[in-house]
Amino acid sequence: MTMDAGTAISSGRTALGIEFGSTRIKAVLIGPDHAPLAVGSHDWENQLVDGLWTYSLGDVWSGVQQSVAALTEDVRRRHGVELAGVGALGVSAMMHGYLAFDADGELLTPFRTWRNTNTGRATERLSAELGVNIPHRWSVAHLYQAILDREDHLPRLDHLTTLAGYVHWQLTGEKVLGVGDASGMFPVDAGGGYDATMLARFDELAAEAGVELTLAGLLPAVARAGESAGTLTEAGARLLDPSGRLRAGVPLCPPEGDAGTGMVATNSVAPRTGNVSAGTSVFAMVVLEGALSRAHRELDLVTTPAGDPVAMVHCNNGASELDAWAGLFTEFARALGSPAGTSEVFQALFTAALDGASDCGGMLAYNYLSGEPITDFEEGRPLFLRSPDSPLDLGTFMRTHLFSSLATLRIGMDVLQKAEGVRLDRMFAHGGMFKTEGVAQRFLAAAIDTPVAVGDVAAEGGAWGIAVLAAFAAGRAPEQSLAEYLDTEVFAGASLTTAEPDPADVAGFDAFMARYVAALPVERAAVEHVAVGDRQTDPTPTATTEEQPA
């Protein structure tokens, strides 16, 4: 007999997932069948402080408290019960970045997010010395850049973590990370721990730069999906719910990064599966059957939450520029006296793109609000241009911007699929950009020449994914793998819609990419000659990442 939602909530047969995305903090409560029972969220934005992108830790806690309060109210409104406890809890957040603390738990420097690309010297040296690609945003790159820059906080450095690791530590007292998130701090080996040889070499490089440290002692412990990672303390419960209603003692799963929760949310944790997440950033995660032939600058090697190897194509710039144009058209409609809601504007613009010229008719766009390491840009300038004979119609204009949002992803996927010969049985897509049915999904299929599936399985995104990981850790059968759990207990009978690559779209995207790559010097000239003002917050709207309606 199926348990009703109110009974499940009152009896604690639930799991709560909280994810700190780049534009939204979201909490999702799921029941025994893994279906969402309630949702709460809070919008936030990064700030540009002293040239670096950051979030304040005060905003972390005020934001999560508002999200949990909104979820609690949603429980009360929809189910007529009070939320006093949950059966399991999980925390996820943007991967990478630099959160450095002293022995007293004091933050030594403002949180440096994944978006910062000031680590060029560090990535070059570390990639060469360690023999693997170390991207700009990885925690170890931020640490080594601080060493190279002789930053004065280093003598007091006691431990490093990610945003998910920080929140989990405050909730439980445990300094631990899920293996997927940990693999974006420092390379992990086949056993799921930090690579010992590379750790030793990093210590040598630090010493050569005049800093004595033992990196292994600074990093969080590593745990796989399904393992216990502590329980919610009384102090942690008050951090989530200052009203005191939420009870302590809840078991937590290992904290994970948004890439890992995206894999879970799309059932993409088995070899030859992959997923694309499109929001402020765009990234693809492809689960590998074996090792790659060599290191590639365009590819990160991370893991699933279960520790299986994954090639990651990460693009700093995703759908934010699409959001900006949608905002402009919304403002235009309002000026005409015909105000339109967000859903109407996105629906109209995305649908128009289907009728645009297949190759974008000579139009080009670069969605670079920040640096883009795949194309070797440390800074970005959003740019739209066209040739004098290009038609300027709405459909082609919007197709150009949608293609632009996928262009750097295509560059990385070419390395994976063509240079390495990696094959995919299925690619899932999720994120706000794919909520307008049949548009971005179709264009992604063309960009990577692979069938792309979407469905309601990832409707609540990474917050739902970390809730599922929490439920897995709390209730999985002995020896049951994460892939088995997802296949048999979470996604059995899930409905998906798959778009096959259309030959005309594939040819059009190929033609667009040829022009895109050839005109990269134009974008570089814009970076060199167009100054950035003193704006202190990220000016991009936030709708596409999480909330663009279908």
N, C-alpha and C positions, 0 to 999 in steps of 0.2 A: 504494500500500500504506500502510495506517495505521501510524504509528509508535507503538510501545508507550510507556507512560508513563515507565518507567525509562530507556529510551534518550533520550527527549525531555529528561528532567531532566539526564542525564549530559552530553548534547551542548549544553545551554544553549538548547534550542528552547522556551523558557518565558518568561513574563512574570509579575512579582511586583507585586501591588497592595497597598498599605498604606493603610488609612483610619482616621483618628482621629475616631470618633463620640463622641457626648456621654456614652455609658455604656460603650463598648467600643472598644478598639484591635484592629483585625482585619487579618490578613495572608492573602492568597489567592494561590496559585500556579496559573497556568493553562498548558495545553499548546498545541500548534499549532492544535487545533480549538477553542480558547477554553474548553474544559471545565475545571472546577476539578480540580486534582490533589492539592492539600493545603491545609489551613487551620490557622491558629494565631490565638489571641486572648488578650486580657488585659482584665479588667474594671477600670474606674476610675470615679471620680466627681468632680464639681466640688465646690469648697469655697466657702463664703460668708465672705470675709475683708474686714473693714472695710466691710461692706454691699455688696460687689460679688462676683459669681460669677467664680471663677477656677480654673485648673489650674496646678500648679507645673511648670516646665520640667524639673525632675528626674523628675517622674512621666511626662512625655512620653517620656524616653529609657529609663527602667526599664521602662515599659509596652511600648514597641515592641520592646525587646530580648527581653522575655518572649514577645511574640507571634511574633517571628521564630524564637526557640528552639522554641516549640511547633510551628510550621510545619515546622521542620527535623526534629523528632522524628516528625511526621506523615508526612513524606516517607520517612523511614527505615522506619517501621512499615508503611506501605502499599505501598511500592515497592521496598524493599530496597536503596536507594542513598543516598549522602550528597549533600546539597545544598551545592555549593561555588560555584556561579555561576548566574546567570539571564541570559536574553537581553535583557530590558528591565525597567524598573522605573518605578513611578509612585506618587505620594503624594497623598492626598486628606484633607480634614478638614472639620470644621464651618466654615462660612463666617463672614465678617464679624469683628467684634471688634477688639481693639486690642492689638497687640504692637509696642512702641516701643523702639528701640535707639539707643545712642549710637555714635560713630565707632569705638569699640573693640569693638563687638558686645555690649555689656552691656545687659541689660534694664533699662529706666528705671522701670517701674512694673509690678506684677503683671499678667499677662495678663487682659484684660477680655473676657469671652466675649460671644457673641451674645445671651446670656440677660439681660444687664443692660439696664434700661430707665430709667437715670438721665439720659438724654440728651435729655429733652423740649425744653428751651430750644433746643438745637442743631438738632434736627430741624425745629422750627417755623421758625426763621430760615433755615436752609439750603433747606428746601423752598420757601419764599417767594422767596428770592433767586435760586435756580437754576432754578426753574420745573419741577422734577420732584420726585416723592416721595422724600425721604431718610429711610428708616426709622431707628428708634432704634438698631438693632444694627449699622448700617453703620460701617465703620472711620472714614469722614470725620466722621460724627456724634460718635463718641468723641473724635476729635481736636479738633473745634470746641468740644465741651463742655469739654475740658481747657483750651482757650484761654479760654473764657468764665469758667472757674473759676480762671484764673491759676495753674495748677499749676506747681510749681517745676522740673519736669523738662524743660520745653519748650526752654529755651536750649541744652540738650545733645542735642536730638533730631536724629538723623542719618537714620534711615529707619524706615518702617512696613511691616508685612506682616501676613498672616493666619497661622493655625496651619500650614496646608499650605505656605505660602510660607516660613515659618521652618524647618520640617523639611527642605524641599527645599534651602534655602540652606546648611544645615549639612551636608547630604549631598554637595552639588556645588560649593559656593562661589558659585552663581549666584543673584542676587536677581531672580527672575522669577515670574510667576503666569500660569496659564491665564486666558484672557479671561473665562470664566464666573466664576471666583473674583474676578478683578480688578473685574468689574462690580458686585460686592457691597462693594467698598471705596469706589469713586467711579464716577460715571456714565461710560460709554464711548459713543463715537460710532459711526456706521455703518461706519466703517473699522476698528473694533475697538481703537482706542486711547482713552485718557482724553480726555474732551471738553475741548478747549483753552480755549474760551470760559469754561466753568465753572471750570476750573483757575485762570484769571486772576481771576475774580470771588472765588473762595475766598481767594486771596492778599490781595485787597483787604479782605475781611471780617476776615481775621486781623490785618492792619495796623491796621484801625479799632479792633480790640480790644487793640492794643498789642504784637502779636507779628509780627515780620518773618520770613517764610519763603517758600520756593518749593515748593509742594506737589508739583509734577511731579518734583522732585529727591528727594522723600521716598518716593515710591511705587515698587513693583517694576515692572520691565519687563513687557510684556504679550506673550503668545504664544498662538497658536491650536492647536487639536488637530491633531496630525500633525507639528508642528514640533519640532525638537530643543531640549532645555532643559538640556543639560549632561550630564556623566557622573559616576558615583559615584567619589569620591576615596578614597584609602586611609583617611583619617580618617573619612570618611562610612561606609565599609564597617565600621569598628570600632564606630561608633555603633550600627549595626544588629546586628552580630554580634561581640561582644568576644572570642569564641573565635578569631577570625582565619580561619575557614574560608571566609567569603564574600569572593569576589574583587572588586577594584575594576575600574573601566573600563566598568561597565554603563551604557548610555544611558538617560536619564530623559526621560519626556514632561513637558510643562508640568504643574505641580501644579494640582489642581482642588479646588473646593468640593464638599461632599456633594450639593448640588442638581444640579450638572453630572454627577456620577457616577451619580446616580439617573436622570437622563435617559438616559444611556448604557445603564444596566442594564435599562431598560424599552423601549429602542428608541424613545425619544420625543424625537428631535432634529429632526424635519421639521415644517414648518408644519401646523397643525390637529391636531397630536398633543399629548398632555400626560401627566403622571403625578402621582400623589399618593404621598408618602412619609409614613408614620405611625410615629413613635417618640416620643422625649421631646418633640419638636415635631412639628407636622403642617404640611406645605406642599404646595401644588400648583404645578406648572410647566406653563405652556401656551405653546407655540411659536406666535408671531403671524405672520399674513400681511402685516401692515402696522402702521403706528403707531396708537396709541390716540388718541382725539379730544382728550383732556386728561389732566392728572395726577390720580391718585386716591390718597387717603391709604391705602387698603386694598391697593394694588397696588405691588409693586416692579417696576422694569424692569431685568432683567439679560439675560444671553445664554446660549446653549448653549455647550459647549466649542469649537464651530466659529465662534462669533461671531454666530449668528442671534438676533434679538430674542425675548425671553421675558417674559411677565407672570408674576410670582410672587406667590402668596398665602401668606404665612408667618404661622403661628400659634405663639406661644411655647409654648403648653401643648397637649400631645398625649395620649399614652397613659399617662403616669406615674400618674395617679389610678386608671386601670383596674388597673395593677400593684398599687397599694396595696390595693385591694379584693380582688384575687385573693390577695394575701398574707394578708389577714385571714381569708378563707375557708379557705386552706390551714392556717392556725393552728387554726381551728375544727375542721377534720377531724382534725388531730393530737390535739386535746384530747378528741375522741370516741373516740380509740383506733383511728382509721381513716386513717392518714396517706396522703396522695395526693401524687403528683408534680406538678410545674408543668404538664406537658402535660395531665394529667387534669383539673386544676382549670380551666385556661383552656378546655379543650374543653367541660366541663360548663357553665361560666358563659356562654360565648358561645352555645352551642347553646340554652340556656334562653331567651336573648334573642329567639330566633325566635318564641317563643310569647307574648311580652309584648304588651301593648296597643299598637296601631299608633301612637298619639299619646302614649304613655308615661303615659296615665291620670292626668294631673295631677301627675306627679312632675317635678322639675327637678333638675339638677345643674350645677355650675360646676367645671371641672377646673383652676382657676387656682392653680397652685402658685407662679407668678411673675406679673409684669405681663403684660398682653395688649393690645398697641397697637391691634389692629383694633377692639376695643371701648373703647379709651381708658382702660385701667387700667395704672397704673405699678406696682402691687403686686397680689397675688392672695391669696385665701383659698379653699381647697377647700371646697365647700359642697354639701350635699344637702338638699332640702326637698320636702315634698308637702303638698297640701291635706288637710283632715281627712277628706274622703270618697275620697281616693285609695287604691286597693288596694295593699297592700304585699306583692307576690309577687315571687319571684326573677326570673322572666322579664322583667317590666316594669322592675324595678329595674336589671337589667343592660342592657336596651335603653336606658334613660334615660342610663346612663353612656356607652354607645357613641355615642348621639346627641350627648351633651355633647362628646365628644372630636372631633366633626365640625362642631359648631355655628359656631365662628368661621370655619372654612374655608368653610362655606356663605355666610356674610356676604360674604366676599371674592369668592367665585365668582359671587354675584348681581351684584356690580358689573361683573365681567368679562363675564358672559353676558347680563345684562339691560340694563345701562346702556351697554355697549360693543358688544353684539351679536356677541361672538366665538363662533365655532362650532368644535366639536371633532368630528373623525372618530373618535377613539378616546382613551380615558383608561385608563392603566394604573395599578395600585395595587401597592405593595410596602411591606415593613416587617412587623414582627412582628404587628401588629394584624390583618393579612390572612391569617395562616397557618392559622387555623381556618376551614376551607373553607366558603364561602358565607354568612358572617355579616356581618363588617364590609364586605366587598365589596358585598353586597346593600344595606346601609344607606348606603354612599357613593353608590351608583347612585341611591338615593332622594333623598339630600341635594342632589345636583347635577343630578338628572333627566337623566342621561347614562349610556350603557352603560359599564360598568367591567370591564376585563379583568385577570385575574391569571394567573400561570403560574410554572413553575419557572425562567424566564429570569433572574429577579432573586434567586434563592435565596440567593446570597452577598452581595447588596446592593452598596453603593458600593465596597467593596474589590475586588470582581470588576469593577465598572465602570471603576475606574482602571487595573486590570490590562489590560482591553481597550483603553483609551486608550494604554497603554504599548505594547501589541502593534501598534496602529494606527500609532503614530509610528515604530516600528522596522521595520515591514514592509509598509506600504501601497504600492499601485501609484501611479505618478505621476498626479497630477490626480484621484485617487480621493477623493471627498468622504467625510466621516464617515458621513453618512446612507447612502450607497451601500455602504460597508464593513459597516455594521451589518446592512443588509438582505440582502446577498448572502453575507457570510462568517461572520456571527455568529449571526443569528437565522433564517436560512433553515430552514424546517421546524419552527420552535419551536411548541410546543403551548400554547395559551392557552384559558382558560375565561372566557366573558363573561357578566356578569349584566346583564340589561335592567332598567330601572326598573319596579318594580311599582307600579301606580296607587294601591293602598291604602297602601303604604309612603310614596309621595310625598306623599299627602294627610296621612298621620300626621306625617311630618317637618315639613311646613308648619305644622301645628297646634302641634307642639312648639316650633318656632322663634318663633311668635307669642308664646307664653308666655315663652320664653327671653329674648327682647328686652324684653318688658314688665317682667320681673322683674330686669333688670340693676341697678336701684337697690338691690335686696336684697343683691346681691354687693358693691356699693359700700359699703353700710352695714357689711357684715362687715369690709371692709378698714379702714374708719374706726374701728371699735369693738373689733375683735379684734386684740390685740397679738401680734407674733411673738416667740418666745423667743430664747434665745441659741444655738440649735443652729447649729453651724459647718459642717456638711456637709449636702448635699441629702439629705433623709430618704427620698426616693422609691426603691422597688425598681427594678431595672433589666431585668427579664425581657422586657418587651414590645418594646423598641426593636430588639433584634437576635435574641433567642434564644427567643421564645415558640414552642414546638413546634407542629407542625401538629396 
